[in-house]
Amino acid sequence: MKAWNAAILGTVIIWAGVIIATALVLAGTGYFGQLIPIFGGGAAGNLIVLAGARNMRE
């Protein structure tokens, strides 16, 4: 596996862990519903930046 693919996979795993851990901690409160769009946007933005950096490097 190329290093960039590993970096993207690692980023996905980290963001998934953050979102799941937050869901567990904030279960039963109204805060998770407010945070999920923020975390989702952060994860998507991070993947876009990583994919753009990979394309520039190739």
ROTILUM-239786 format. One record per residue: residue number from 0; residue in one letter; x, y, z of N, C-alpha, C, CB in turn. Coordinates in steps of 0.001 Angstrom, whole numbers. Glycine has a CB too. Layout:
BEGIN
nr, rest, nx, ny, nz, cax, cay, caz, cx, cy, cz, cbx, cby, cbz
NUM, a, X, Y, Z, X, Y, Z, X, Y, Z, X, Y, Z .
...
//
This chain:
BEGIN
nr, rest, nx, ny, nz, cax, cay, caz, cx, cy, cz, cbx, cby, cbz
0, m, 852, -1181, 0, 0, 0, 0, 894, 1238, 0, -967, 1, 1230 .
1, k, 550, 2181, -841, 1346, 3397, -910, 1153, 4219, 364, 966, 4227, -2156 .
2, a, 2112, 5058, 654, 2074, 5861, 1873, 869, 6797, 1894, 3360, 6666, 2011 .
3, w, 497, 7355, 745, -643, 8277, 722, -1942, 7549, 984, -719, 9003, -615 .
4, n, -2087, 6344, 440, -3285, 5558, 716, -3359, 5199, 2191, -3308, 4287, -142 .
5, a, -2225, 4901, 2788, -2187, 4605, 4217, -2540, 5841, 5037, -804, 4082, 4619 .
6, a, -2109, 7007, 4594, -2432, 8245, 5303, -3929, 8527, 5240, -1644, 9426, 4714 .
7, i, -4522, 8315, 4089, -5966, 8536, 3951, -6734, 7524, 4798, -6398, 8433, 2464 .
8, l, -6340, 6273, 4769, -6989, 5253, 5579, -6842, 5562, 7068, -6407, 3874, 5265 .
9, g, -5674, 5988, 7475, -5449, 6353, 8866, -6317, 7515, 9295, -4002, 6691, 9089 .
10, t, -6472, 8497, 8427, -7315, 9645, 8730, -8769, 9223, 8888, -7188, 10704, 7637 .
11, v, -9234, 8339, 8017, -10610, 7844, 8120, -10826, 7116, 9436, -10939, 6914, 6945 .
12, i, -9881, 6294, 9820, -9994, 5541, 11074, -10004, 6480, 12269, -8841, 4535, 11207 .
13, i, -9147, 7484, 12265, -9091, 8440, 13378, -10403, 9208, 13493, -7915, 9422, 13192 .
14, w, -10910, 9737, 12384, -12162, 10494, 12424, -13326, 9617, 12840, -12447, 11122, 11067 .
15, a, -13378, 8386, 12348, -14446, 7472, 12758, -14384, 7219, 14262, -14345, 6139, 11988 .
16, g, -13185, 7049, 14792, -13018, 6857, 16231, -13468, 8064, 17029, -11577, 6550, 16550 .
17, v, -13139, 9248, 16556, -13543, 10481, 17246, -15060, 10605, 17261, -12912, 11720, 16570 .
18, i, -15693, 10346, 16128, -17153, 10468, 16048, -17834, 9422, 16920, -17629, 10330, 14590 .
19, i, -17367, 8196, 16896, -17963, 7132, 17710, -17755, 7405, 19200, -17360, 5764, 17333 .
20, a, -16554, 7822, 19578, -16290, 8120, 20988, -17153, 9277, 21477, -14808, 8446, 21197 .
21, t, -17318, 10280, 20646, -18169, 11408, 21009, -19618, 10954, 21160, -18065, 12526, 19956 .
22, a, -20067, 10087, 20282, -21429, 9566, 20373, -21638, 8814, 21681, -21734, 8651, 19184 .
23, l, -20644, 8044, 22088, -20765, 7299, 23336, -20772, 8221, 24555, -19632, 6296, 23454 .
24, v, -19935, 9228, 24542, -19840, 10140, 25683, -21084, 11013, 25791, -18590, 11020, 25563 .
25, l, -21592, 11467, 24648, -22712, 12404, 24655, -24064, 11731, 24436, -22500, 13449, 23600 .
26, a, -24124, 10417, 24585, -25390, 9703, 24396, -26422, 10213, 25409, -25185, 8160, 24546 .
27, g, -27601, 10466, 24925, -28667, 10925, 25801, -28723, 12431, 25985, -28523, 10286, 27119 .
28, t, -27825, 13150, 25374, -27849, 14606, 25454, -28163, 15169, 24074, -26496, 15163, 25987 .
29, g, -28511, 16414, 24030, -28794, 17051, 22753, -27563, 17593, 22062, -29768, 18150, 22947 .
30, y, -26404, 17460, 22697, -25186, 18045, 22140, -24633, 17276, 20947, -24136, 18124, 23203 .
31, f, -24826, 15967, 20930, -24257, 15190, 19831, -24882, 15592, 18503, -24453, 13691, 20073 .
32, g, -26172, 15857, 18502, -26835, 16290, 17282, -26270, 17588, 16740, -28303, 16446, 17525 .
33, q, -25758, 18421, 17627, -25146, 19678, 17198, -23715, 19482, 16734, -25183, 20689, 18324 .
34, l, -23035, 18500, 17293, -21623, 18298, 16966, -21390, 17441, 15727, -20930, 17671, 18127 .
35, i, -22322, 16550, 15392, -22074, 15639, 14276, -21857, 16362, 12951, -23223, 14680, 14139 .
36, p, -22573, 17448, 12632, -22264, 18147, 11375, -20875, 18794, 11390, -23319, 19214, 11101 .
37, i, -20459, 19252, 12562, -19136, 19863, 12674, -18058, 18808, 12457, -18960, 20544, 14052 .
38, f, -18198, 17661, 13126, -17218, 16589, 12954, -17248, 16034, 11541, -17473, 15472, 13957 .
39, g, -18439, 15880, 10973, -18550, 15382, 9605, -17885, 16318, 8612, -20006, 15188, 9233 .
40, g, -18097, 17615, 8799, -17451, 18600, 7927, -15939, 18595, 8084, -17989, 19990, 8216 .
41, g, -15480, 18457, 9311, -14038, 18386, 9555, -13412, 17158, 8917, -13760, 18384, 11045 .
42, a, -14091, 16026, 9041, -13584, 14789, 8433, -13559, 14901, 6917, -14442, 13587, 8856 .
43, a, -14641, 15411, 6338, -14698, 15550, 4885, -13639, 16534, 4387, -16096, 16011, 4447 .
44, g, -13488, 17645, 5083, -12474, 18623, 4697, -11073, 18054, 4778, -12574, 19849, 5568 .
45, n, -10821, 17295, 5812, -9505, 16680, 5972, -9217, 15710, 4834, -9412, 15955, 7318 .
46, l, -10202, 14905, 4448, -10005, 13961, 3353, -9813, 14681, 2022, -11187, 13005, 3263 .
47, i, -10523, 15784, 1821, -10352, 16553, 587, -8941, 17121, 503, -11389, 17690, 508 .
48, v, -8449, 17641, 1612, -7085, 18197, 1633, -6060, 17099, 1375, -6795, 18888, 2987 .
49, l, -6231, 15945, 2021, -5288, 14841, 1808, -5322, 14350, 362, -5603, 13680, 2760 .
50, a, -6512, 14202, -196, -6608, 13745, -1579, -6002, 14773, -2538, -8074, 13472, -1950 .
51, g, -6205, 16053, -2282, -5608, 17094, -3115, -4095, 17090, -3008, -6150, 18459, -2727 .
52, a, -3585, 16872, -1821, -2136, 16826, -1644, -1547, 15626, -2366, -1775, 16779, -157 .
53, r, -2269, 14508, -2357, -1782, 13316, -3050, -1745, 13556, -4553, -2666, 12096, -2724 .
54, n, -2781, 14210, -5094, -2828, 14455, -6530, -1747, 15436, -6969, -4197, 14980, -6928 .
55, m, -1427, 16411, -6145, -374, 17368, -6483, 989, 16701, -6473, -387, 18548, -5511 .
56, r, 1142, 15712, -5631, 2437, 15070, -5482, 2724, 14101, -6627, 2506, 14340, -4155 .
57, e, 1686, 13510, -7204, 1890, 12514, -8266, 2252, 13147, -9574, 659, 11676, -8447 .
//
